[in-house]
Amino acid sequence: MNEPKGASVLLVEDDSSLRTVLTLELKRLGLVVSAVQGGREALEAITKNAFDLVITDLKMPHVDGFQVLEESRKRLPEAQVLVVTGHGTVDSAVRAMKSGAFDYLQKPVDPEALGLIVNKALERQRLLREVEHLRAQVRGRFDPGNIVLVSGAMRRILELVQKVAATDAAVLIQGESGTGKELVARAIHAASARRNHPFVAVNCGALPEGLLESELFGHARGSFTGAHANKRGLFEESRDGTLFLDEIGEMTPALQVKLLRALQSGEIRRVGENRSVKINARIVAATNRDLKKGMADGSFRDDLYYRLNVFPITIPPLRERPEDILPLAERFLKVGREKHGGSALKFTPDAGLALKGYAWPGNVRELEHAVERAVILAPGNVVRDEDLPPEVRPKDKADQPRSLGELEREHILRTLDACGGNQQEAAKRLGIARNTLWRKLKEYGITAKK
């Protein structure tokens, strides 16, 4: 367990002798201690300062420990509170813990017990902060504000995301492959009241019917070959959160019936079970198919379409919003640099023109992969048009023969990337000495360790 060095503590104790003893012991543990003699002084200190830990006596005149606890919970939600109780008042300490105190200490306070409880309290605070930090990172990554909003079309989509996120309405996101349908789905979840509950995604076109049914609804042990244990389905896993049904247009008609029944009744049955289970997941579906054509030819149920299409959002392809290309490329450039290392990068003017002049049939996903490839190939601190895939470069340049040095460099960097940056393995695949590879990387301006 980490030592609590430097953590700040507010000690509230009206007994001057005990206050002195506890102050010395807490300082011995490496803590920064502010000691006050009563509840009134404690409330004033909490108002003016932030503390990692509050240690308070319960029985004090004027303002007691329960009031200190309540105010601490209100003003310092991350701070842990320990209460100190005299003999015969353990019931009060238990009541304080039910009100949010972390633990209690009995008088006379044992120094060893004090150290253990303080360590546990501060470790809990550290873990809570870490969890909140991770949640903030996730919210930041999928926050609606993270969607590139240069084009008017994407600004309108953000407006739709913000409006529908405040409801539980089913959403149907339509758009070509690679346009960012899952990003929009995650943005809806992140902006909704369900944000602290699971976001669960499943690709309905990637699994055969039987397996997809088991994934969605779960199954009972022995319900089919290989079902060795009971399994909760994704409807249950996404309880109180969001279930994202990607490529919903690929779902078979038989499974569409079961999905529709679940959405209408708010209940599911695991495969092989008769009892029903209540579900409470917000449904967001996505497709790159024209579901109206699917209804016309009988491959997609009309009633399921209208159940899912309560709030439609259509994402235009990248070729229809060229003003988004460079801002997206800049974002992917930053991500690629962080992923693969290296110095700050920027696009040359020719590279920018090449990016803007390409139709991007694979949409945002194709752009992301093209930029990542360019980051790997870039010779220094700029990405040139020749670092982009041949199909992206202007045709007159793409048709020009490349020098032997350029081809060698590209081959070496591709091999190094395929080996996960392992120079020894890359040198082996290339059939060259490791020192030779090191010198080549140094020539390319890439920081390389022998």
N, C-alpha and C positions, 0 to 999 in steps of 0.2 A: 504493500500500500504506500502511496506517495506521502512524504512528509508534508505537513500543512504550512511550509515556510512562507511567511509574508502575508498570509490571510488576515483579514481584519475582523476583530471580534469586539462586540459591545457586551460588557459584563455589567449586569444590574444586580446589586446586592446591598441591602441596607445595613448589614452587619459589617462594620469597618474592618474587624480582624479577619473575617473570612474573605472579604473583598481583597485585602492585601495578599493573603495566601494564594487565592485563585489567580490574581493578577501575575504574581511571580511565577506560578506554575505554567500559566498560558504563555508568558514570555519565554520561559525555558523551552517551550515547544516550538518557538520561532514565530509566534503570532504577534501581530500588532494589536495591542489591547487599549480600548477606551473603557474606563471603569467609571460608573456613576452610582450614586447611593440610593436612588429611588426611581419609581415609575415615571414621575413627572420629568425628571432629567432624561430618562430613557426615551420618552416620546419626543422630546426636543432634539435629541441626538439623531433619532431615526429620521426625523423631518429634514435635518440638515446634511446627513452623511449616509453613504452606502456602506453596508457591512456584509461580510460573507457569513457570519455566524453571530447569533444573539444568545447569550446565556443569562437567564433571568430567574431570580427567586420568585416564588409564587405569592407568598404572604408578605405584602408590603403595605404600609399605610397610604391612604389617599388614592394612589393608582397601583393596582395589583398586577401580578404577572400575567393574568389572563388578558388584561387590556394591552399590555406590552406585546403579547403574542398576537393579538388581533391586529394591532397597528403594524407590527412587523410583517405579517402576512399580506397586509394591504399595500404597504409602501415598499417593501423589499421582498417581492415574490420569490426570488431565487435564494434568499438567505435561509439557512437552516436555524431552527430555534431549539435550544435545550432548556429545560426547566429544572430548577433546583428545589427540592422539597425536603422538609423536615420529617422526623419520625411521626408516623400516624397520619400523614396526609398523602399517602400513595394514591388514594382514590382521586384526589385532585390532579395528581400528575397524569394519571390515565385519562382523565377528562381533557387535560391539556393536549395530550397526544391525539385524541380524537378530534380536537380542534385544529390540528395541524402541526403540533410540535414534533420534532424528530425523535426525541428520547428524553429521559429524565435522569437526574442524579440525586441520590439521597445524601443528606447530611449525616455524619461528617463525610465530606467528599474525599474519596480515595484518589490520589494523584494518578495511579496507574489506570484506574477506571476512567478518569477524566481524559487522559491521553487517548485511550482507545475510542471513546465515544466521539471526541472531537475529530479524530481521524476519519471515522465512519461518516460523520455528518458532512465533513468537507469533501470526502470522496463522492458522496451522493450528490452534492452540489455540482461537483466537477462533471459527473456523468450527465446530470440534467442539462447543464450548459452545452455539453458535447452533443446531446441528442437534439437540442434546440438549434444548435449550429448546423447540424446535418439537415434538419427540417428546413431551415432557412435556405441552405444551398439548393435543396430540391425545389423549394418554392421559387427561388431565383431563376433556376434553370428553366422551369416550365411556367413562369409567370407570363401573363398575357403581354406584358411590356417587353418580353424577350423576343416577340415576333417582329421581324423587320417590317417597318411601317412606312416606307417611302412612298409606295404607290397608293393611290386612292382606293384601289380594290382591297388592299390589305388593311387599310385603316377602317374600311367598312366592316371587314371581318372581325377586327378587334372590337368594334362597337357591338356586333352581334354576340361575340363571346362574352362580353361583360354583361349584356342584358340576360342571356340565357343562363349564365352561371348562377344568377340569383334565384333561379327556379329549379325544380326537379324534372322539367320537361325532357322527354326523349329527344335526342339530337341525331340527325343523319348528315354526315359530312361526305360530300361528293367531290371528286377531283381525280385527275390522272395520277398514275403511280409516281411517287417521288415528290408530290407537291407539299407534303407536310401535314397530312391528315391527322396522324397520331400526335404531332406537336400541338395542333389546335385542340384535340381531345384532352390532352394533359393540361393545356391552358385553362380549359373550361373547369376541369377538376380543381386545379390550383386556385382558381378564383371563387370557388363555391364554398358553401358551408361544410362540405364533405372533405375538405382539403386534408384534414388530419386522419382520415381513414384511407383504406387501401385504394389504389388505382390498379386495376387488374386488366391486362390486355390479352386477347387471344386472336390468332389469325384463323378465321373460319375456312380459308382455302388451303391451309397447310396440313390439315389433319383429315383422315378418312372419317366417314360418318359415325361409325361406332365409337372411335376414339374421341371425336369431338363431343359426342353426347356425354361420354363419361367425364370429360374435362369440364363441361359446363355444369352438369347436374350431380356429378359424383357417382359412386357406386357402392354397393354392399359387398362384403366379403363373399366370394363364391358365386357371384352373379354371372361371371363368365371366366373363361380360361385365363389365368394370370391375375385374377382379382384375389390376391392373397390377404387383403385387409380392407376394412372400410375406408373410403376416401371421400373427403369433402370436395365438392365441385367449385368451380370459379364463382358461381352465383353466391355460394356461402362465403367463399374467401373474400369477396368484395362487399360484404355486408356493411351497410352505412357509407360505403364509398362509391366508386364508379367502375362499371364493367364496360370495357371498350371492345366491341365486336368488330374487328377489322375484316375487310373483304367479306362483308355480310352477303354479298351477291353470289358467293360461291357455295353457300349453305344449301344442302339438298332439300327438296320439298318436304320429305318426311320429317327432317329435323326442324324445318321451319314451323311445322304444325306444333311440335313440342315447345319450341321457343315462344310461339304466340300464346299457347296455353299458360305458360309460366308468367308472361307479361300481363295477361288478362287477370289471372287469379292471384298473383303475388305469392305464389307457392311453387315449389318444385318437389319432385320425387327422385331420389337417387335411383340409379339403375339397379333393379333387383329388390327394391323396397316398396312397401305399400303406403307407409306413412308419409305425410306431407311435411315440408319444412318451409316456414315463412322466409321470404327474401325481402331485402330492402337495399337494392343497388340502383343507382342512377344509370340508365342505359345510354351509351353513346355508340352509334354504329358508323361505319365508313365503307365506302365502296368506290371502285374506279369504273364500275359498270353502269350502264343506263338501266336502272331498275324498272322504268316505265316500259321499256322494250321487253324486259324480263316478264312483266305482268302480261304483256300482250302475247308472248309466246308460251306462257304457262310455266316458266321456270322460277318465277318468284310470285308469292302469294300477295294478292291485293290487300287483304286484311292486315298482314304483317307489315307491308309497306306503309300503310296509313298509321299503324301503331308506332312505327319507328320514325316516320317523317313528320313528327309534330313541329319540329323546328329545324328546317333545312339550312345547311351552310355549304356553299359551293366555293371551292378554292380554284381560282383560275391558274392555268399553266404558266410557267415562268416566262415563256415567249410572249405572253400577253401583258406582262408587267416588267419590261426591260429595265425600268428604273430601280428595280429591286436587286438586279444581278450583282452590281459592284458592292453595295452594302452587305449582301449575303456573303460574297467572296471574301470581303475584309474580315467578317466574323469567322469564317472557316479558316482563314489564314492564321488568325490568332489561336484558334483551337488546335490547328495542326502544329503550330510552333510549340505550344505547350505540351503536346503529345509526343513530338519527336525531338524536342530540344532545339537548340540553336539560337542565334541572335535575332534581333528584331527584323522583320521582313516587310517589304512593301512591293506592290506591283509596279512594273515599269509602265509608261504610257501605252506602249505597244501591246503589252499583256492585257491591260484594261480594255483596249479597243477590241482585242480578240475575244475576251470574255463577253463583252456586250454584243458582239456581232454574231455570236453562235446561237442556234435555235434552242438548244438544251432540251432534246426530246425526252431525256430522263429526268427533267425538272431539277428541283433543288437537290435531290439525292445525287444526281450526276455531277452537279456543280461542286458539291461537297467532296466527292471522290477525286474530281479533277484538281481541286485546290490542294488536297492532301498529297496527291502525287507530285504536284509542283513544289510543295514544301520540301519533300524528300530530295528532289532533283536540283533545287535552287542552289547556285554556286556561291554563296555569300549572303548579302543582306537584301537582295532583290529577286523577285520572281519575274523571269523574262517570258516572252511569248513562246520561245522554243522549249520552255519547261512545261508547257501545257500539252495535253494529249494532241496527237496529230490532227484529229478531226476538229479540234477547237481552233487551231491556228489557221490564219488566213491561207487559202489554198495555194497561193504563189509561194509562200514560205514552207508549207507542208510538203510541197512537191520538190523542194530543193534538196539535193544530196547533203547529208550531214557528214561532218568531219569524223575521222577515226577517233579522235580524242573525245568528241562529244558522245559518240556511241559507247566508248569505253567507260566514260564517266557514268552515263546512264545505267549501263549494265552493272557496274560496281555498286552503285547506290541502291539499285533495285535488289540486288543480292543481299546487301547488308540489311535492308529493311525486311526482306523475307526471313532473315535469320534473327530478327528481333534485336538488331544492334550488336549481336555477338560477333566480334571481329575474328575470333579464331575459327568459328564455324564458317563465316563468310569467306575467309581466306582459303579454307579447305575446299569449299564449293567452287571458288574461282580458280583454284589450282595455282595460287601464288603464295609466297611467304607472307607471314603476318606483318613483318617489318615493311614489306613492299606495299601492303594494303594501308598501313599506317601513314607511309609517305604520300600515297595517292590522296588519302583523305585530307592530309595537311595541305596539299596542293589545291584541293577544292575549297579550302577555307572552312573545313569542318573540324571542330575540336575533337581530337582523337587521342585516346590513351593507349600506350603500348600494352 
